[in-house]
Protein backbone atom coordinates (compact mmCIF):
# COMPACT_ATOMS: atom_id res chain seq x y z
CA UNK A 1 0.00 0.00 0.00
CA UNK A 2 1.38 3.39 -1.01
CA UNK A 3 0.90 6.19 1.53
CA UNK A 4 -0.08 9.57 0.09
CA UNK A 5 -1.02 12.96 1.50
CA UNK A 6 -3.61 15.13 -0.22
CA UNK A 7 -3.12 18.89 -0.31
CA UNK A 8 -5.78 21.30 0.89
CA UNK A 9 -6.98 22.11 -2.64
CA UNK A 10 -7.44 18.46 -3.68
CA UNK A 11 -11.01 17.15 -3.38
CA UNK A 12 -11.21 14.87 -0.33
CA UNK A 13 -13.17 12.31 -2.35
CA UNK A 14 -9.97 11.40 -4.17
CA UNK A 15 -8.82 9.47 -1.10
CA UNK A 16 -11.64 6.96 -1.51
CA UNK A 17 -11.21 6.83 -5.31
CA UNK A 18 -7.53 5.84 -4.91
CA UNK A 19 -8.15 2.97 -2.46
CA UNK A 20 -8.93 0.31 -5.13
CA UNK A 21 -5.57 1.11 -6.74
CA UNK A 22 -3.60 0.41 -3.57
CA UNK A 23 -3.10 4.04 -2.57
CA UNK A 24 -3.94 5.09 0.99
CA UNK A 25 -4.42 8.85 0.73
CA UNK A 26 -4.85 11.01 3.80
CA UNK A 27 -7.19 14.01 3.52
CA UNK A 28 -5.62 17.36 4.38
CA UNK A 29 -5.68 17.93 8.17
CA UNK A 30 -7.60 21.03 9.26
CA UNK A 31 -4.80 21.84 11.71
CA UNK A 32 -2.40 22.34 8.78
CA UNK A 33 -4.40 25.16 7.17
CA UNK A 34 -2.30 28.27 6.74
CA UNK A 35 1.09 26.52 6.89
CA UNK A 36 3.78 27.89 4.60
CA UNK A 37 4.67 25.48 1.79
CA UNK A 38 8.07 24.62 3.28
CA UNK A 39 6.53 23.80 6.67
CA UNK A 40 3.83 21.76 4.96
CA UNK A 41 6.41 19.73 3.05
CA UNK A 42 8.36 19.16 6.28
CA UNK A 43 5.22 17.78 7.95
CA UNK A 44 4.53 15.45 5.03
CA UNK A 45 8.10 14.22 5.15
CA UNK A 46 7.81 13.53 8.89
CA UNK A 47 4.74 11.34 8.25
CA UNK A 48 6.74 9.09 5.96
CA UNK A 49 4.39 9.46 2.99
CA UNK A 50 5.64 8.34 -0.41
CA UNK A 51 3.57 10.84 -2.40
CA UNK A 52 2.12 14.33 -1.98
CA UNK A 53 -0.82 15.10 -4.29
CA UNK A 54 -1.52 18.77 -4.94
CA UNK A 55 -3.33 21.12 -7.32
CA UNK A 56 -0.75 23.86 -6.69
CA UNK A 57 0.98 24.29 -10.03
CA UNK A 58 3.58 26.62 -8.52
CA UNK A 59 4.88 24.16 -5.91
CA UNK A 60 7.73 22.91 -8.09
CA UNK A 61 9.02 26.38 -8.95
CA UNK A 62 8.72 27.71 -5.39
CA UNK A 63 10.15 24.78 -3.44
CA UNK A 64 13.20 22.54 -3.75
CA UNK A 65 11.49 19.19 -4.24
CA UNK A 66 14.49 17.18 -5.44
CA UNK A 67 15.86 16.69 -1.92
CA UNK A 68 12.56 15.47 -0.49
CA UNK A 69 11.94 11.85 0.52
CA UNK A 70 8.60 11.79 -1.29
CA UNK A 71 7.32 12.47 -4.80
CA UNK A 72 4.96 15.30 -5.74
CA UNK A 73 2.08 14.77 -8.15
CA UNK A 74 0.30 17.87 -9.44
CA UNK A 75 -3.25 17.74 -10.76
CA UNK A 76 -3.81 20.82 -12.97
CA UNK A 77 -7.40 21.25 -11.78
CA UNK A 78 -9.32 20.82 -8.55
CA UNK A 79 -12.66 20.18 -10.26
CA UNK A 80 -13.94 17.18 -8.32
CA UNK A 81 -15.37 15.29 -11.28
CA UNK A 82 -12.21 15.68 -13.35
CA UNK A 83 -9.99 14.64 -10.44
CA UNK A 84 -12.05 11.53 -9.62
CA UNK A 85 -12.29 10.43 -13.27
CA UNK A 86 -8.48 10.56 -13.42
CA UNK A 87 -7.87 8.50 -10.25
CA UNK A 88 -6.32 5.63 -12.24
CA UNK A 89 -3.81 8.00 -13.89
CA UNK A 90 -2.95 9.51 -10.51
CA UNK A 91 -2.46 6.05 -9.02
CA UNK A 92 -0.23 5.00 -11.92
CA UNK A 93 1.98 8.05 -11.41
CA UNK A 94 2.11 7.33 -7.67
CA UNK A 95 3.18 3.71 -8.25
CA UNK A 96 6.11 4.80 -10.43
CA UNK A 97 7.10 7.97 -8.57
CA UNK A 98 10.60 8.27 -7.15
CA UNK A 99 11.49 10.33 -4.08
CA UNK A 100 12.15 13.95 -5.05
CA UNK A 101 10.38 13.63 -8.39
CA UNK A 102 7.55 15.79 -9.71
CA UNK A 103 4.84 14.63 -12.13
CA UNK A 104 1.83 16.37 -13.64
CA UNK A 105 -1.36 14.42 -14.33
CA UNK A 106 -2.57 14.60 -17.94
CA UNK A 107 -6.30 15.24 -17.49
CA UNK A 108 -7.08 15.67 -21.20
FIMARKOL-668016 format. One record per residue (C-alpha): residue number from 1; residue in three letters; x negated, y, z. Coordinates in nm, 2 decimals. Layout:
REC     n   res        x        y        z
REC   NUM   ALA        X        Y        Z
...
This chain:
REC     n   res        x        y        z
REC     1   UNK     0.00     0.00     0.00
REC     2   UNK    -0.14     0.34    -0.10
REC     3   UNK    -0.09     0.62     0.15
REC     4   UNK     0.01     0.96     0.01
REC     5   UNK     0.10     1.30     0.15
REC     6   UNK     0.36     1.51    -0.02
REC     7   UNK     0.31     1.89    -0.03
REC     8   UNK     0.58     2.13     0.09
REC     9   UNK     0.70     2.21    -0.26
REC    10   UNK     0.74     1.85    -0.37
REC    11   UNK     1.10     1.71    -0.34
REC    12   UNK     1.12     1.49    -0.03
REC    13   UNK     1.32     1.23    -0.24
REC    14   UNK     1.00     1.14    -0.42
REC    15   UNK     0.88     0.95    -0.11
REC    16   UNK     1.16     0.70    -0.15
REC    17   UNK     1.12     0.68    -0.53
REC    18   UNK     0.75     0.58    -0.49
REC    19   UNK     0.82     0.30    -0.25
REC    20   UNK     0.89     0.03    -0.51
REC    21   UNK     0.56     0.11    -0.67
REC    22   UNK     0.36     0.04    -0.36
REC    23   UNK     0.31     0.40    -0.26
REC    24   UNK     0.39     0.51     0.10
REC    25   UNK     0.44     0.89     0.07
REC    26   UNK     0.49     1.10     0.38
REC    27   UNK     0.72     1.40     0.35
REC    28   UNK     0.56     1.74     0.44
REC    29   UNK     0.57     1.79     0.82
REC    30   UNK     0.76     2.10     0.93
REC    31   UNK     0.48     2.18     1.17
REC    32   UNK     0.24     2.23     0.88
REC    33   UNK     0.44     2.52     0.72
REC    34   UNK     0.23     2.83     0.67
REC    35   UNK    -0.11     2.65     0.69
REC    36   UNK    -0.38     2.79     0.46
REC    37   UNK    -0.47     2.55     0.18
REC    38   UNK    -0.81     2.46     0.33
REC    39   UNK    -0.65     2.38     0.67
REC    40   UNK    -0.38     2.18     0.50
REC    41   UNK    -0.64     1.97     0.30
REC    42   UNK    -0.84     1.92     0.63
REC    43   UNK    -0.52     1.78     0.79
REC    44   UNK    -0.45     1.55     0.50
REC    45   UNK    -0.81     1.42     0.52
REC    46   UNK    -0.78     1.35     0.89
REC    47   UNK    -0.47     1.13     0.83
REC    48   UNK    -0.67     0.91     0.60
REC    49   UNK    -0.44     0.95     0.30
REC    50   UNK    -0.56     0.83    -0.04
REC    51   UNK    -0.36     1.08    -0.24
REC    52   UNK    -0.21     1.43    -0.20
REC    53   UNK     0.08     1.51    -0.43
REC    54   UNK     0.15     1.88    -0.49
REC    55   UNK     0.33     2.11    -0.73
REC    56   UNK     0.07     2.39    -0.67
REC    57   UNK    -0.10     2.43    -1.00
REC    58   UNK    -0.36     2.66    -0.85
REC    59   UNK    -0.49     2.42    -0.59
REC    60   UNK    -0.77     2.29    -0.81
REC    61   UNK    -0.90     2.64    -0.89
REC    62   UNK    -0.87     2.77    -0.54
REC    63   UNK    -1.02     2.48    -0.34
REC    64   UNK    -1.32     2.25    -0.38
REC    65   UNK    -1.15     1.92    -0.42
REC    66   UNK    -1.45     1.72    -0.54
REC    67   UNK    -1.59     1.67    -0.19
REC    68   UNK    -1.26     1.55    -0.05
REC    69   UNK    -1.19     1.18     0.05
REC    70   UNK    -0.86     1.18    -0.13
REC    71   UNK    -0.73     1.25    -0.48
REC    72   UNK    -0.50     1.53    -0.57
REC    73   UNK    -0.21     1.48    -0.82
REC    74   UNK    -0.03     1.79    -0.94
REC    75   UNK     0.32     1.77    -1.08
REC    76   UNK     0.38     2.08    -1.30
REC    77   UNK     0.74     2.12    -1.18
REC    78   UNK     0.93     2.08    -0.85
REC    79   UNK     1.27     2.02    -1.03
REC    80   UNK     1.39     1.72    -0.83
REC    81   UNK     1.54     1.53    -1.13
REC    82   UNK     1.22     1.57    -1.33
REC    83   UNK     1.00     1.46    -1.04
REC    84   UNK     1.21     1.15    -0.96
REC    85   UNK     1.23     1.04    -1.33
REC    86   UNK     0.85     1.06    -1.34
REC    87   UNK     0.79     0.85    -1.03
REC    88   UNK     0.63     0.56    -1.22
REC    89   UNK     0.38     0.80    -1.39
REC    90   UNK     0.30     0.95    -1.05
REC    91   UNK     0.25     0.60    -0.90
REC    92   UNK     0.02     0.50    -1.19
REC    93   UNK    -0.20     0.81    -1.14
REC    94   UNK    -0.21     0.73    -0.77
REC    95   UNK    -0.32     0.37    -0.83
REC    96   UNK    -0.61     0.48    -1.04
REC    97   UNK    -0.71     0.80    -0.86
REC    98   UNK    -1.06     0.83    -0.72
REC    99   UNK    -1.15     1.03    -0.41
REC   100   UNK    -1.22     1.39    -0.50
REC   101   UNK    -1.04     1.36    -0.84
REC   102   UNK    -0.75     1.58    -0.97
REC   103   UNK    -0.48     1.46    -1.21
REC   104   UNK    -0.18     1.64    -1.36
REC   105   UNK     0.14     1.44    -1.43
REC   106   UNK     0.26     1.46    -1.79
REC   107   UNK     0.63     1.52    -1.75
REC   108   UNK     0.71     1.57    -2.12
